[in-house]
Amino acid sequence: MKKIYFVLSHSHLKWLTIKKSVVIFGLIALLLTGLTSVSSAQGVMRGTITDDSNLPLPGVSVMVQNTTNGTITDIDGNYVLSNLNTGDVVIFSFIGMITQQITYSGQSEVNIQMLTDTKSLDEVVVTALGIQRDKKSLTYSSQQVTGEELMKTKDVNFMNSLAGKTAGLDVKKSSSGAGGSTRTVLRGSKSISGLSEPLYVIDGIPMINRKGGQPGMWGGTDQGDGLSQINPEDIESISILKGSNAAVLYGSEGANGVVIINTKKGRTGQTVVSASSSTVFESILLMPELQFTYGADGGQLSWSDTKGSYDDTFVDDFFETGHNLINTISISGGNARTTAYFSYGNTSNKGIVPKNTYSKHNVTFKQATKLFNDKVTVRSNVMISSESTKNRNPAGYYLNPLVGLYTFPRERDFDSYKENYEVFNVDRNMNLQNWFIQGDHFQSNPYWVINKEPREDLTKRLIAQAAIEWAIDKHWNIEVRGNVDYADKIFEQKHYAGSNFVNCSQNGRWQYQNYNDFQLYTDALLKYNNEFGDFRIDGVLGAVYSKTTLGKGVSVDNGTDALFYPNEFYFQNLPTNVQVSSTLADRRIKQGLLGTLTLGYKEMLFLDLAGRNEWASTLIGTGNESYFYPSVGISAIISEMLTMPTWVSYGKVRASHTTVANEVPWNRIHPQNTITASGGVSRNTQKPFTDLKPEMLKSLELGTEWSFFDNRLSFDFTYYDITSNDQFIELPAPSGSGFTTYFINAGEIVNKGYEVTLKAEPVRTENLTWTTVFNFDSNKNEIVEFVAEYPDRTFSYGSSEGYETYIKAGGSFGDLYGYKFKRNEAGQIMLNETTGAPLRTADREYLGNLNPDWSLGWNNTVTYKNFAVSVLINSRIGGKTVSQTESILDGYGVSKRTAYARDLGYVPIDAIQGTTRVNKLDPKLYYTTIGDRNGTLEPYVYDRTNIKLAQLAISYDFDVNALNIPVKQASISLIGQNLLFLYKKAPFDPELTMNTTNSSQSLDNFNLPSTRTYGFNVKFTF
């Protein structure tokens, strides 16, 4: 039995997804073709093999123990086994099923029902380069999430559904709405110049996940990323390789961990058609608390002291109930020679802001064919997507409809501006914007913004893979793979004449980008596996080549330079001083040689050795083009080595250490001059970086895994220590050098942390089960050294309006700085001796760190007969978050607390004016001083701690046999996401981010309100 499992697992089925029992049974025939039986017996046994649903099971291995006499079941699950002797033991085996055996005593017919082996399903995982390995042999932390778990609730970007389901994974969702990008970090930020995001891999091959533009304090729009173009319904499972220890074979691209997306494959046997349809509604969960009882007395700021009764519906009426419709159909089938999988998915979304829509089409085709007596397997996979977003909402001050909506003076008639957002101007013979104030740099009519400043983002993407594998013999095989990832992107926004003059010319503004991202990837892998008595060896040697070009195209933006003719958005209408720019964001070629060797002893002790040498074009000219990094790990199965109590099911300890390089930025060594719009030359002012070295990360990981009580209780504990050296740091060049800046390799960043996954099955009966999983993680980040020669040097990730995050020696990523109240030694707020206004500190001071102290996800699944309930609760404890929105609302007098203070007649305060103690302050004086723009940041810094009901799904599987309906399976689910906060301190959702890069983290500046989604999903299998 063990030998059969060994051959299946390590010789020919590297790419199979074990958890779904998908097997290409023709590969097993390779073991049988050409083999002759040594027996002279004439016994014949036949029968039918079914699965635990009584469906025919093709591809089951039927073999006589300790011989080469065997066969496999056909498409209808039938088999015929000849040349049997009385007393022969016949083994029935199938990947993912419990192996069974019978003793032959002359039976002519034996029918077998195979049962799912839930224990074995957890023992095989997909690792780097798509290689499948026994989980017990891993020397590093890895966690898997099934596609079924991922799709319990529907999100356009599947990474948002992973929050709380894996330890050590920090996922922050963009506030921009459907199709927005996601910020994902494994085990803390490690790079000053990079994003510290993991590499994303589809079926073993890296994919592009480039982020587009991102908003900031002053405005902008999220341009999405590459993840939203993947159809979540195509995902079979996701493997999270959390550190460089697990991802060293991917080289510098995998330095921050790897997210492996394993897609669905064709099934042998009967053709299976699956169709699912989801209807999900979206409504506001949280929005600012506003007042509608005090007006502006004809002005712009609602600071009247006279109470009134004003329209309190226009803000709520602006927002709409959104919806998300997702429909997918897939067809899977095949025979002993060829299997195929096809799917089509359609997503249609309407956001909560008028005119905001998102649509996506996905087509996937995947096949595998066996040739030359099943010794050669050819596989291909094509994924095509088309994505369109209209009027994705911006964040920040400028051209954001929420700014004018929230701050609109309360006594004015908002409906008149809603219905008449444009009015005819006789002098210009055209419609122009109608708003209560002209000349305010960030005030615009919300309905003008959404109707006359339309934005459209288009992405068309193709990912095509091809692979050929030759099984040389039962120990050796070689695989060659190639992949093309191409995306064409257009981002366009038209600002019609009459838009805010601070941002747009009098004839309008045209912002246009058209570029493509391209990656060519190929590798060749030689694999070997064998057993020598108690020893087992698995090895891979490989070569990798990749060529990547990102952001190659054209871009234009006339800004405030007037177009020749109003509202004509064409290249011919651009003024002569506006340049149509060629763009290029990145270009690199990388080559690598890699190897990995796993030595096993008695299936209880494993030694892992791996290494990769890389050559990078971004280092040409430095002498450091070639660099090598190794990895070593060991794991020991304690429960196999020692006699354990019966209640101990499994025990393992593991340790690993690796050194890996981080990505080297493009265009750092010899930046080139550029051509200006007037035909001149803009000279490069950066000194060539001719001694550039890659950032190097050294990672130590220790862990242990234990299971108890027949695997009903288990936990996985991991400690890691990651040190990153040789950061790319920009410094001002010495006077007289002829340059303004230069780069050095310096700095040391350390991340240390813990991850714990606790899984339990408190209830397990015939009809009722309850499974609960806790995912805990805590990370401590420290900038041990920045620039040794300049100990006070800092590196800023955004500074405006009193908000700033920067790093320095002794600090951490996410350190927040801003203006505090100026206090005396007794802690009292000091007031201006003349005006009585609160004073603030002269300089920005430390206000806390934006990252949580620890995170916990609690995932529960309860099943009762055909019903299932899934509940996910996510919590972030500690850390800080900032709201510039609340500051502006206070300054404008439109927040509810400003009305409460006016009702009370004062703001309670512990202050001192000169030598006089003050405990009451005029509301207008207080809030217009500390609020508005660039006020005192301290009162707008909140505790990030929150606990939310992140996911709820209630499903029912119909008994299709009892209902006598022509389907194999049918189910319906009620689903909800981000439903409510169980505990929260901030007045907004601190887990939404306006920017998914390193800038403007945990900052709310007129972000789209947090939303909840709820709806239903139906699924049929034919």
N, C-alpha and C positions, 0 to 999 in steps of 0.2 A: 504493500500500500504506500509506504513512504517513497519507494523508488518511483512508482507511477506518478505520484504528486510532484516529485522532484522534476521529472522529465517534463511534465505539463507546465509547471510553473516557471521553469528556468531555461527551457530550450526554445519553445515555439510560441508561447502565449504572452510575451512581454507586454504587448500593447492592449491586452484585453482588460475590460473593466469587470473585475470579479464581483463587485457588489451587486451588479444587476444580472449575474449569471449569463452574461453574453459570451458566447464561444463560437468560434469559427471551426466547426467540427472537422472540416477537411484537413486541418493541420494535424489532427490526431492520426489521420490516415497515413501520414508520412511515417509513423512508427510501425505501421502494419504492412505497407506496400512492399512487396518483394520478399517478405519473410515467409518461410515455410515451416510448417509444423513438423516436429520430430515424433509426434505420436502416431500410432497406427490404428487408434481406436476409431470406430465408425459411428459413435453416438452423435446425435444431432438434437439441439435444443433451440427453440424459437420462442418469441414472445413480444410483448409491447411494453415500453417504458413510458411512464407519465410523470408529470411534476406534481407538486402538492395541490395544484388546482385541477388535477385529472386531465390535463392537456398533454397531447403527445410531445415527447421530448427528443428531438433529433440530436445527434452528435454525442450520445452517451457511449463511453468506452466500456466494452464487454470483453474481458480478458480472463484467460485461465492463469491462475496464480503461478508465478515463477516460470512462465513460458512466454513464447512470442505468439501463441495462438490466441487470436482475438478478432474482434470486428467492432463496428460502430452502428448505432441505430440510424435508420433512414429518416426522411422528412416526416414520416408518419409515426416515428418512434418505434418502428419494428426492427427486429434483429433476427439473424440466424447464425448460430454458432455450431460448427462441425468439429469432427475429430475429437470427441470427448471420451474420456475414460471414467469409469465409475470411481468416485472419490475425488475427482478434480474439484478444486475450489474456484468458483467463477466470481470475479470481481466486477461490480458495476460502479463506475465512477464518472463524475461530472463536476466540472469546476463550480464551486458554490453550493454543491449538494453533499449530503452525508453519504460517504461511500458505503455500499452494501455488498454482501457476499452470500452465496449459497453453495452447498455441496451437491455435486451432480450424482444422482443415483438412478439415472435412466429416465428422468422427466423429459417429456417431449415439449412441454410448454411451461414457461415461467414468466409471469408478468410482474413487474416491479414498479412501485410508486416511489420516486425519489423525493426526499424532503430537504428543504433549504437548510444549509448549515450556517446558522447565524454566527456561530463562533468563528468559522473560517473566513467569513466575509470581512471580518475586522482585522484579519491577520496579513492581508496583502494590500500594499499601498503603492501609489504611483509617486515616483521620486524624480530627481533631475533627469532631463533628457527623455522623459517618458518611460524610464526603466521601472519595471515592477519589482518590488522586493517584499520579503516577509517583514512585517512590522517589527517582529522581535529582534531582527538583525540590525535595525537602525540604531545608530549611535548618537542621534540628534532628535530634536523635537519636531514632530510633524502632526498636523491635525487635518481631518477630512470632514467635509460637509457634503451630504448627498444633494443631488439635484432636486429630489423631492422635498427636502428640508428647505432648500433655497427658494422653492416656488410656493411655499405655503402661503405667503403673501406676495403680491405682484408689485415689483418695482422695475421701472425702465432700466435703471442701472443696477445690475445684480449685486454689485459690491455693497450697496446700501443694505441689502438683506443679510449680510454677514456680520453686521454689528452685534456684538454680544454672544456670537456663536462660536468664536474661537478666542482663546486666551492670547494676549499680547498684540492683538490687531486693533489699532485705533482708526475708526472710520468716521469721517465727518462729511456730511452731505451738504452740497451747495444749496444756498437759499434761492437759486435762480429758477427752480421749477424743473419740469420734466426734461430729461436729456442733459441736465447739468452735470458738471464734473464732480468727482469725489476725491477727497484727500484721504489717503491710506498710508499709515506708517506702522511698521513692525519694529518693536523694541526701540523706539525713540529716534530722534533726529541725530544723524551722524555726520552730516556734511554741511559746511558753511555755504558753499556755492550751489549745492545740489538740493534735490527735493527729498531725498531719503525715502523715496517710494519704492515698493517692491517691483520686480520684473514680472510681467504677465506673460504666461505661456499657454498656447493652445496645442494640446496633444503633443507636448514635448518640444514645441518650436516657439521661440519668442515672437511676440507681436508688438506692434507699435501702440503706445498709449500716450501720445503727445497731447499736452494740454494747450488749448488756445489761449487767447487773451483773458485776463481776469480783472474784476473790478477792484477799486480801492476807495479810499476816503472821499475822493472827488468825483467818483463815478466810474462808469465802465460796465461791461456785460461779460458774463461767463460764456466762453466760446466752447465749452464742453471738453470731452476727452474721447479716447478711443473705446472705452469700455461700453458706453451706451449703445454702440453699434452691434454688439453681440446679442444674439437672441437667447435669453435665459432659458427658454424651453429646450434648446439644443444641449444644455449642460447635463451631463450624467453625474458628475461629482466635481468637487474642487478640493485640491490638496494644498495646504498652506505649509510651505517650507520656511520656517520663521527666521532663520539666521543664515549667515554665510556658511556655517558649518554644513548645512543641508544643501546649499546652493552653489558650492564652489565650482562644480562642473560647468556652470553657466558663466563663469568668469566675472569680470568687473560688473557686468549688467546685473548679476544676481547678488551683489554685495549687500543689498538691503533686504534680502529675502526674496522668495518667489511665490507667486500665486499660480498654480497649475490648473488650467481649465481642461477637464477631460470631457470630450463631447460624446454624444450618443453614436452608436454604430449600428450597422445592419445586423439582423438576426437571421440565423438559419431556420428553415422550416416554413411554417405558414406565414403568409403575408399579414402583417399587423398594421392596421390603420388607427391612428389616435387623433382625436380632435378635442381641443379645449377652447373655451371662451370665457373671458373674464370681463366683468363690468364693475368698475371701481369708481366711487365718487370721492371728491376731495372738497373739504371745507376747512375754514380757518380754525385752528386750535388756540392760538395766542396772537393777540395784537395789542398795541399800546393802549393804555387806559386814558381816554381823552375826556375833556370837559366841554360842555355846550351851554353853559349858563352865563358866561362872561364874554362880552364882545370886545371890539377893538376901537370903539368910538370913532369910526371912520378911518382909522389908521391900518397899519399892517400887523401889529402885534396885539393879541387879544388880552390886553392888560387893563380893561375897564374895571372899575370898582363897583359899577352898577350891575346888579344881577338882572338877568333877562331870561327869556325862554326862546331858545333858538333851535333851528332844525338839527336834530341829533341823528338823522338817518343817512345823510349823504355819504358818510364814510363807509358804513356797512353796505349801502346800495352800490357803491363802486365795485365791490368785490362780487364775484359770481361763484356758483357751485361748479367746481371743475369735474371732469370725468376722464377716465382712462379705460379705453376698450382694447383688449388684447385678444387676438384670435390666432390660433396656431393649428396646423394640420401636419401630421407626419406619417410617412409610409416606410415600413421596415420589412425586409424579407430577404430571401436568397436561397441558394441550394448549396450542395457540397462544394461547388466550384467558386461561386460568386455571391457575395452579400452586398446589400445596398441600403442606404438610408437617405430619405428625402424629407425636407420640411419646408413649409412656407409660414411665415409669421407676419402679422400686421398689427401695428400699434397706432392708435389714434387717441390723442390727448388734447383736452381743452383745459387751460389753466384757470386760476381764480381771478386773473386780471383780464379785462376785456381784450379781445383780439390776439391773445396769446394761445398759440396752437403748436402741437408737436405731432409729427407722424413718422412712422418708420416701416419699411418693408424689408424682410429678411428671406433669403432663399439659401438653403443649404443642401448640398448633395455630397454623399460620402459613399465610397465603395471599396471593396477588397476582392481581389481575384487571385486564385492559386493556379500556377502553371507548372509544367515540367514535373509531372508526378508529385505535385504538391510541395516540391522543394523550393519554389520561388513564389513569393506573395507580392503582388503589386497593389498598392493602396493609393487612393487619391481623396482629396477633400476640397470642396469649393464652397466658400461662404461669401455671399453677395448681400450688401445692405445699402439702402438708400434712406437718408435721414433728413428731415426738413423741420426747422423750427422758425416760427414767426413770432416776432415781438417778445422774445425772452426778456423778462424784466431785469432792468439794471439794478445796481446798488450804489450807494454814495449820494452825493449832493446833486450833481449835474444831470439834467435831462432824465430825471427820475420822477414819475407821476406821483409817487407817494409823498414827496416833499411838499408839493402844492396841496395835495389832498389833506394831509394831516394838519398843516399850519394855516389853512384857509381861515380868514377872520370870521368869527362866529356869527356876527349879525348880518353878514351879507347873504345874498341869495345864490347858493351854489348851483342850483338847477339852471339858472339863466346862463351860466358859463358852460354847463354841461351840454345844453341844447344848442348853444351858440358859441362853440369853442373857436369858430372862425367867423370873421365879419369882413364884408367887402370894403376895401380901401380905394377910394376914388382916385387919389393921387397916383397910386401904383397900379390901378386897374386889376387888382387881384385880391383874393381872400388872405387876410393875415390873422395872426393869433389874437384872440380876445381873452384878456385876463385883467384882473382888478389892479395890477401894478405892472409898470413897465420899467425895465432897467435894473431889476434885481437879478443878481448873477446866478442864483439857483432857483428862482421861482418861474414855473411854467404851468400853464393850464394842463391838468392831467389828461384831459380828453384830446387836447392838441397833441400831446406827446404820443399817445397810443394810436392816433389816427393820421397825423401828419409828420411823424418821425418814425416810419415803419422800419423794421429790421427783419432780415431774413438770413438764416444760416442753412447752407446745404452741404451735405456730405454724401459722397458716393464712394463705396469701399469694396475692394475685392481682396480676399485672402484665399490663396490657392496653394495647396500642399500636394506633393507627390512623394511616394516612398517605394522602394523595392528592397525586399529582404530575401536573402538566399540562405537556406538552412543547409550548410555544408555537410554536417552530420549531426548526431545527437548532442554533441558538445560545442560545436562551433557554428556561429552564423554571422553574417555581415549584413548591415543595413545602410542604405544611402538614402538621404532625404533632402528635399528641396522645398523652399517656400517663398512665395512672393506676397508681400503685403503692400497694397497700393490704395491710397485715399486721395480723392480730389475734393477740395473744400472751397466754398465761396461764402464770404461774410460781407453783407452789404447793408448799409443803413442810409436812408434818404431823409434829410432834414429840409423840409420845405421852407421857402422864404416866409419869414415871420417867426421862425424859431428863435430861442433865446440868443441875443446878439453876442453874449459873452462866449458862446461856443460855436456860433454859426454866422456865416456872412449874410448880408442883406438879401442875397439871391439864393440862399440855401447852402447846404453842405452835403457833400457826397463822400462817404467812407466805403471803400471797396477793397477787398482782399480776395485774391484767387491764387491758391497754391496747392501743391501736392506733397504728400509724404510717401516715401518709398523705401522698402527694405527687401533686400534679397538675402536669403539665408540658406546655407546648405551644410550638411555634415555627413560624415561617414563613420559608422560605429562597428567595430569588430568585437563580438561578445563571445565569452567562453564560460562554461560551467561544467563542473564535474565533482564526483565524490571519490575519495580515496580512503576507504575504511571509515573511520570516525571523522574524517576531515572533509570539508566541503569548500570549494573555491568558486567564486564568481568574479569575473573580470571584464572590463570594457576598455578598449583603446579607441581613441577617436580623433578626428580632425574637423575643425569648424572654420567656415568662412562666412562673413556677413558684410554687406555694403548697405549703408543707410544714408539717405538724403531726406532732410526734413525742411518743410516750409519754403520750398522752391517755387517761386511764382512772381506775382506783381502785387503792388499795393499803392493806393492813392488816397489822399485825404486833403481836401482843400482848406479845411479848418475855417478860419474867418476871412480867407482870401476869396473875394467874390467870384462866383461863376460868371461867365459871359452873359448868359441868359438865365432868368429865374427858373428853378424847378426843372431844368433839363439835366438829367444825371447821366452824362456820357463823357468819354475821354475827350471828344472834340470840344466840349464846353468848358474845359478846365482853363483857368488863367495860365499865362505863360510862365509865371514864377512858381507854379506848383509842379513838382516832379512826380512822374510815374516811376516808382522805385521797383527795381528787381529785388526780390527777397530771398534769403537763404538763412535758415535757422541753425542747421547742423549738417555736416557731411563727414562721414568717416568710413574707414574700412578696418575690419578687425579679423585677425586670423588666430587660431588657437590649436594647440595639441593638448589632449587630455587623457587621463587614465584613472581608473578606479579599480581597486582590488579588495574583495571581501573574503576573509578567511573565517570559516566556521568550524568549530570543534564540538561534535556530539549535539549539535543544535542547541547549545547552551552558552557558548562563548564565541564572540565575533570580534574580529579586528577589521577596521575599515581604513584603507589608505587611498587617498585621492590627490590629484595634482593637476594643474593646468598651467601651460605657458602661453602667453598672449603677446601678440604684436599689434600695436594700435597706430593708425595713421596720424592720430592727433598728437603723437609724440615724436614724429619724424623730425630730425634735426637736433634732438636733444641728447642722443646717445642712450636714452632710456626706453627705446621703442619696444624692447623685449623685457618682460617681467614674468616671474614664476611665483606661484603661491601653492602651498601644500595644505593638506588636511589629514588629520589622524583622529580616529575614534575607536572606542571599545565599548562593548555592551556584554553584560553577563546576565543570564537567566537564572536568578538565585533559586527560583522554585524548582529548577531542573538539577541544580548542583547540590542542593541540600534537601533533606527530608523536612517537609513543612507540615504544620497541622492541616487537617482535612479542610478547614474553613479557609485556607489560603489557596486560591486558585492559580495565581500567577504572581511572580515577582521579578523585577528587572532593575538593574542599575546601568547607567551609561555615562560616558564622558567623551568630549571631543574638543579639539582645538584646531583652529584654522587661521590662515593669513590670506587675505584677498584684497585686490585693488578695487578702488571705487572709480567710477567713470571719470575720464579726463575731459574737461570742457573743450569744445571745438573753438578754433581760431584764437587760441591763447599764445601761440609761439611767435607767429609772424603776422599780426593783423595788417590788412592792406589799406591803402588809401581809397577814398570814395570820390565819386563825381557829383558835383552839386547841380542844382536845377539850372544855374546860369552857365554851366559848362566849365566851371572851375574845378579845382581839386581840393578836397578836404583831407589834409594830411593826418596820418595816424599819429597819435600822441602817446601811445603805450609802448614802453620799451619791450623789445622782443624777449620772450621768456624761453631762452635757449637751454636752460638747465631744469626744465619742468620735469617733475616726477609725479607719478599717480599717487593719489591718496591711498594709504594702506590701513586696512582694518585687521586687527587681531582679536579673535573671538574665542572665549572659553565658555563651554557649556557643560553643566552637570545636571543629571536628571535621574529620576527613578519612577517606575510604573508598578502599580500593585492592583491586584483584583482579589476579591474575597467572596465567599459564600456563593460558589458556582457562578462567578462573574456578575453577581447582582450589585456589588459595590466595588468601585474602582477609582483610582486617582492617578494623576500624572503630575509630577512636580518638576519644575525646571528652574535652575539658576543660571544666569548668564552675565558675563563681563566682557564688554566690547570696547576696545580702544581704537580710536581713529587718529592717525597722524598725517602730517604733510598736507594740510588743507591748502587750497588755492586762495591766497589772501592778497588783496589789492592795497597798495600803499602809494602815497604821493611821492613822485620822483624828486630827487635832489635838484636844487636850483642849478641851472646851467647845464643840465644833462641833455637838454633838447627834448625831453619827454615830460608829460604831466603825471603819469602813473607807471607803476611797474608791479609785477607779481612776485611773490615768494611762496615756497612751500614751508609752512610752519603750523604750529598749533597742535593741541591734543584734546580730543573730546572723548569722554568716558560715559557709557551707558551701563548701568547695572540694574538688574531687576529679577523679579520672580514671576512665574506663571504656574497656576494650579488649575487643573481640570478635575472636577469631582463628579462622578457619574454614579447614579444609584437607581435601582429598580425596586422601590419599596413594596409594590404590589405586583404579583404575577400569578394570575389564576387563569382558568380556561377562557373566561369571558372578559376579564378586567385586567389591564396592566397600567402601571404608572411609571414612566421613566422621567427622571429629573437630572439635569446637568448644570453644574456651576462652572463658569469660566472666570477666573480671577487673574488680574495682572497688576503689577506695580513697577514703574520704571523711574530710576533716578538718573538725571542727566547732569553732567558737570563739564564746564569748560576749564580743564585743568591748566591749559596754557593757550594763549592766543598768539601774540607776537612777543617773544622774549625780550627783544631790544626795545619794545615800546609797551611797557606793562599797562599803561592806561588806554591803550588803543581799543576802539570799539568797532563793531560791525552792525549797521542798522538794517532792520527788516521793515522799515516804514516809520515815518515821522511826520505827523501833521495834526493840527488842531489840538495840541496838548497830549496826543497819544503817540507813544513810541515804544517799539520793542527792539532791543539790541542785545548783543552778547559781548562779553568781555571776560578776561581771565578771572576765575572764581565764580562766575555766574552760570547760567543755564539757558538753553533754548527756551523761548517763551517768557523770559523775564520782561515785565511790563514797567514802564516808567511814565510818569505824568506829574502834573502839578497837584500838590496837596494843599489843604488849608494850612496857613501859617499859624502856628500855635506857640503859646508861651510855655515855660517850664512846667506849669500846672496842667498843660494839655488843653487850655482854653483857646478857642479860635480868636485870633486877633482881628480887630476891625479898624478900617481906616478912620483916623481920628477926626477927619473933616466930614466925610460922607457917611460913615458908619457901615460901608460895604465890607464884606469879608475879604481878608487879604489871603493871598496864596504865596507859596514858596517861590523864590527867585528862579530856581532851576527845577527841572523834572527830577523826581525822586522815585525810588523803587516802590512799587505798589503791589507786588506779588508775582506769581508765575501763572501763566495761562493754562498749563497742563494739569490734569487731575493727579491727585496723590495716588489713587488706585481706581480700578474699574472692575465691575462685576456684572456678568450676564447670567441670568437664571432662566433656563429653558425647560419647559415641562410639556410632556405629551401624555395624555390619558386616553386609552382606548377601551371602549366597552362594546363588545359585539361588533356591529358595523359602524359605530360612532367613534369619532376621534376629536379630541380637543387639544390644541397646542397654544401655550401661553409663554411669551418671552418678556421678561422684565429686565431692563437695562439700567445700570446706575453708574454715575461718575461722581466720585467723592473728592472734594477739594479742588483747588485751582481757582483761577479768576477769569472773569469775562467782562467786557466793556460795552457800554451802549452810548454812542454819540447821538442816536435817535432821541433818547430820553433827555439828553442835555439840550438839544435843539427845542424839543417840545416844551421844556421848562422855560427856556429863554423867550419863546414866543407866547407863553402864557396859555397854552392849549392842553397841557397835561392835567389830569384829574387832580393831582396833588396841589397844583397851583390854585385850583378852585377851592379845594378844601382849606388851604391856608387863608384864602380871602374870606371864606365863610367864618373861619376862626378869628380872623383879624390880624394874625401874626404867624411867624414861623418860630417854633421853639428852638432855642439855641443856647449853648453854653459858651459865651464869648466875653471878650473884654475890649473896651474902647478906651485907650489910654490907661487910666486906673479905675475906670468905672465898669462894673460887671453888667453884662447885658444878657437877658434870657429871652427876649422877644425881638424879632426883626421884621420889618416891613416885607411882605411877600414879594412885591415887585423888585425891591432893591436886592433881596437875597437871590431870587432865581435868575434875574437878568445879569447878575454878577457871576454866579457860579455856572450858569447854564449857557445856552447859545453856543456859538463857535469859540473854541480856544479859551474856555472858561477854566474852572477847577475840576480836574478829572476825578479826583478822589471819590466824591459821592456817586459817581456813575460807574464805579468798579464794583462788581457783584461776585458773590460766591458762585462758582460754577456747579456746585453740588446739585444733582438732580436724580430722581428715580422716576422712570416712566414705564408705562405699559406699551412696549414697543411693538408687540405683535399678538394677535389673537386670531385663531383659525378654528372653525368648527366644521367638521366634514362628516359626510355619510356616504358609505359605499352600498349601492343597491344590490340586492340579491337578484341578479339578472336571470338566473335559472327559475326562481320562483315567480318572477314577473313575466317570464316567457317572452322576453324582448330580444330582438336580433342583434345583440351586442355581447361582447365578452366581459366588459367591465363598464360601469357607469358610476359616477360620483358627483356630489355637489358639495360646495364649501362656502361658508360665510367667512369672509376675511376682513381683517382690519389691521392698520399699521399706524404707529405713533398716535395711539388713541387718546391717552391722557397722561398727565403728570401726577404721580403719587406724592411727590415731594419736589419742591423747587424754590430757590431763593431769588433768582434773577427774574425780572419782569418780561423776559422773552425766552426763546428756546436757545440755551447756550450751546447746543450740539449742532446748530446750523452754522455754516461759515460763509461769509461773503466772498472769500478768496481761498482757493484750494492749493495755492503755493505756500511759500514760507511767509508771505506778507499778510498784514491785516488779519492775523489770526484772532479768533474769539472776539471779533469786533462786529457790533451791530450798528450799521449806519444806513437807516432806511432800507434795511433788507426786507424782502418779501416776508409776510407773516408766516409763522410756522403753521403747517396744515396737518390734518388727520385724513386718512383714507379708509374707506369701508365699502364693501360690496360683496359680490359673489362670483364663484367660478364653477363651471360645469365641465366635465371631462368624460369622453366616451372612447372606448377602445373596441374596434371591430375585428 
